[in-house]
Amino acid sequence: MAVNRVPVLKRCRALGLEPSYLGYDKKSNRTSARAGKKVSEYGLQLREKQKAKFIYGVLEKPFHNYYEKADRMKGMTGENLMVMLESRLDNVVFRMGLARTRREARQVVGHKHITVNGKVVNIPSYQIKVGDVIEVRESARSLQRFKDIVEVTGGRLVPEWMDADIEALKGTIKNLPTREMIDVPVDEMLIVELYSK
């Protein structure tokens, strides 16, 4: 299985991205060596795609599959793509505050600590639906890890499309997010332009 081992701050700097979107509260003081250089149209499109892939932790092939599925759906392809990425189980776990970072959310799901509607799901890319109840497994609730996570994420803002009870380590999906509810700094139209060439 492919693993992304790129240092987070270095990659954020290269993409001009705030580390807070990934759950990190560190800041990088250095500037990118390419800052201020003129970027071609293709370069801009590619950067937006790399940003989306990096934020959600998706590799090239699955990302392309998401795009093709979004293209077949009704409505705007770019918006469909962002909603599908936002509806991934690992992202939902991160948004609910059951993990400090997106990478940790992926790991928590992979280690079978999360249940969806009472069933254990260990696939980070699992697509959640409206009405799904996501919670930490009974056997994992007493782990020190989750006590530490609650301390850090207790004050984090939960998106309006979900209800989260951080003390009970559970949450419910009220409805699927719309593009306006997704606060990720990605211009999805450029990704659509890149793929439609």
N, C-alpha and C positions, 0 to 999 in steps of 0.2 A: 504494500500500500504506500502511495506517495505521501510524504510528510513535508510540510513547508517549514524549513528551519531558518528562514530569513529573520535576522534581528528586527523586532517590531519597529523600534524607533527609527532605524536606518531606512526601512521601507516606507514608513510614514513620511519621512523627510523627502524621499525621492518622489513620492506621489503628491506632496503638498497637503498632507492629511493630518488632522489633529488626532493624537493617540487616544483621546477620550472616546472616540467612536468605537474603539475596540475594548474599552473598559480600563485603559491604563491612565493613571493620573500623572505620569511622568511628562516632562517637557524636554525637548531636544533644543539645545542652545545653538547648535550649528545650523548653517543654512546649506541647502543643496548646492552642489557645484554647478548645477545647470540653471540655477535661479537667474532670471533676467534674460535668458536666451530665448530667441524667437522659436516657437514650436509650430510645426506644420499642422495642417488640418488633420492628417492621418495620426500625427503624434498626439493631438488633443483627444481624438476618438479612442486611441489605444490606452491613453492614461485613464480615461473614464472607465473603460472596461477593466483595467488592472485594479483600479480603486474598488470597484464593486466586488471583484473576485477576492481581493485582499480583506475587505471589511467582513464579508460573509464566510471567508475561509473555503471558497469553492475553487477547485482546479479547472483547467481549461475545458476538458471534455464534458464534465457535468454542466458547466456553465453554458456551453454551446447547446446542450440538450435542453436546458431551461429556456434558452432563447427560442429554440425551434418550437417548444411547447407553447410558449407565450405568443408566438407568431400565429399559431393555429387557433388560439382562443379568440373570443369576441373582444372588441374594444382595442385600445391602444397597446401595441406590442410592448413598448417601453414600460408602461405602467403595470401591465400584466407581469413582466419580468421582475420588477421591484417587489410586487405583492407576493410572488412565489418565493423570492429569496427571503423576504421578511417572515413568511409563514413556515420556514424551516424550524424543526423542533429545537435545534441547538440555539438558534436566534431567539426563539420564544423563551427558552430557559434563561438566557442572558437578560432579556428585556424584563422578565418577571423579578429579577434580582436573586435567582437561585444559583448564580455564578458571578464571580467578580469580573471575568473577561470572557470574550467570545470563545477563545481557545479553551478556557476552563469549562465553559458550557458544553463544548463538544466532547471534552473528556468525561464530564459527569454523565452525559448521555451514553457514551461508549462503555462506561463502567457499570451500566445497568442500574443506576440510582434513580432513574426517572420513570414514572408510569403515566400513561395516557389512558384515561377512562378505566383505571384499575389494572391495565395490562402493561407489563414492562416493555419499553421500546428502547432499543440501543442503536438506532439508526439516526445519526445527526440530521440527515436530509429528509426525514419523515415529514410529510406535509400535514400540518394541523388543520382542523376544520372548525367551523363555528360550533360552540357548545362543548368542545373538548375540555376535559378537566385534567390539568397537568399538575402532578405533585411528586414530591420526593418519596421514595419507597419507605415503608415502615422501618425496615431493618437498617436503613441508612440515616434515619433522622437523628439518631443519637451520636453520630460521628462528629468529632471535633471540627472537621472540615466545614460542615454546614453551619455550626455555631459561629465560626470565623467569618463565613460568607455573609451571614445575616448581619453581623456587626458592621461590615463594610458597606453592604448594599441597602441597609435599612432605610436610608434617606433618599434613595434613588427614585426618580420619577418614573412611574409605570405608565406606558402609553394608554390612551383612552379606549383602545379597542380590546383591552383585556382587564380582568379583575384579578388582583394578586393579594393574597394574604401571606405576607412574608414570614410572620410568626408561625403560622401553621404549615409553611413550606408548600403552599399549593396556589393554584390560580385557574381561572376559567377564561376561555376565549369568548368574548361577547359578540364580536363580528370580525370579519377579515379587514385588514387595514386598507385604507385608500392611499393614494400617492401623497396626499396632503399630510397624512398622519405619520409618514415615514421621514424621519429627520436625518437621513443619510445624504451627505453632500455629493451626490452622483448625478450627472446629467445623462439620464437614460436615453435621451434622443440621439446622443452621439454614439452610444453603443449600438443602437438600431441602425444608424447610418453606416457604422463600421461593418456590421454583419450583412447588410443588404447590398454590399458592393458586388 
